[in-house]
């Protein structure tokens, strides 16, 4: 189970129409992964694609994002000293941001789906090939709920999790 509370720093690039095109963002926090409390952060680049109607009103807003997310685990070595094991995932995510003027049945503002691949493994938490699958649902301007599954040891073990992001 993963639970994450976060803070964010963002660098934004806007088009002439005040539409956000690129967003470089970082989010830091702490979570629970496999019953272990672990600090983590996320750094990513988000591209926004806008579709307009004939009146130049946004009717669809797609997002594409790549990010890197390390999970930091602390273990004791043979001497009893703590060692930091950082396990890095690279993620790809795509989704949509809703315009509430025509979509009143859903309270979420943004939803996306993503996959991650563990490219740097340290310690005994993840074994062999490891992936994660997640979906992110922005439920208010600064809160996202992210259910996820981590598939490790060549997908022979699956760990469910949920992340709450506050930014």
N, C-alpha and C positions, 0 to 999 in steps of 0.2 A: 504494500500500500504506500502511495506517495502523496504527501500533503505538502503544499508549497505556499508560503507567503512571501511576497516579493515587493521590491522597489524598482523603479525604472528610470533610465536616462535615455533620451531620444534625440536624434538629429534628423530633421525633416527637410525634404526638398519638395517645393510646391511648383505647380505649373502656373501659367498666367491666369488661369481660370480659378485659382485658389484650390485646385484639386491636388491632394497629396500624391506624388508620384513615387518617391523613394523614401523609405524610413529606416534609418539605422538605429537599432535600439538595443539596450542591454537591460536585463532584469536579473536581480540577485535575490536569493532567498534561502530557505532551509526546508527540507522535506523529510519524509519517512519513506525509505526504500527498503524493502525486505526486512521490516521491523527494525531498521537502523536509521537514526537521525543523521541526515547528511546535508551540509550546505551545498548550494549549487548556484549557478548563474547561467544566463542564456544571452548570447549575442547573435543578432541576426540582421539580415537585410531584407526588407519587404518591398516588393514592387506592386503598385496598385494600377489596375486597368479599369478605366471608366467607359461605360457605354451610355450614350446620351440619346434622348428622343429628338424629334424635329424642333422642339422648343429649347434645346440645349439643357434639359433637365436630366439629371442622372437617373437612369432606370436600372442600371446594373453596375455593380462595383466588385470586381474580382480582385483577389489578392494572391500573390505568389511569394513565398518566403523561403530562404535558406538560413540555417542557424547552426551554431555549435553549442552544445550543452554538456558541461562536465558535472558529474556527481562526485563529491569528495567524501571518501570513507576514511575513518581513523581506526587503525588496528595497532595492537602492541606487537613489537618484534620480540626476538628471543631474549634481549636484554631488558625487556619491560618498558622500553621507550615507545612513544607513539609515532607511527609512520602514517603519512598522508598518501592515500591511494586515490588518484583522480582517474575517473573513467569517462572518456569523452565520446559523445554521440554527435554525428553530423545529421541534420534533419532537413527534410524537404516538406513543405506544407503548402496547400492551396485551399482556397475557400472563397466565400462571398460575404460582402457587407450589405445589409439590407437597408432599403429606403422605406422608412415607416409611413410615408405619406400614402403608399399604395399597398402596404403589407401590414395590416393591423392585427392579424391573428397570431403572430409570433412575437414574444417579448424580447427575444435575443436580437442583438444588433449585428453580430458577426459570428460566423461559424466556419470552421476549416477542418481539414483532415490531413494528417501527416504521418510520415514514416521516418524512423531514425536508424542509423547503423553505428554500432560501437566500433570506432576506429582506433582507440587507444585504451587498452585494458591493463589495470594494475590491481593486485590483490586477488582475493578469492571470491568476490561477489558475482562476477560474470565469467562464464566459461565459453571458450570456442567462439563460434559465430553468434552474435547477439544483435537483435533488432528490437525496435519498439514501434508500436502502432498507437496513434492517439488521435483524438478529436478535441478541438478547442471551441468552446461556446462562450462568447462574450455576453454576459447577462446584464451588465450595466457599463457605464463609461469606463470604469476602472476595476472590474472584477470579471475574470474568466474562469470557467470550470473546465478542466482538461482530464477526462478519463483516459487511461492508457493501459496497454499490455506490453510487458517486456518479455520477449522470447529469447531465452539464453540456452547455451549448450546445444547448438544446432537445432533449436526449437523443441528440445525435449522437455524443457521446463518453461512454464509461463507464470509470470507474476502480474496480477492486476494492480492498478494504482489509480489514484485520483490526485490531481494537482489543482490547487486554488491559487490563482494569480491575482494579486492586487497591485495595480500600478497607477 
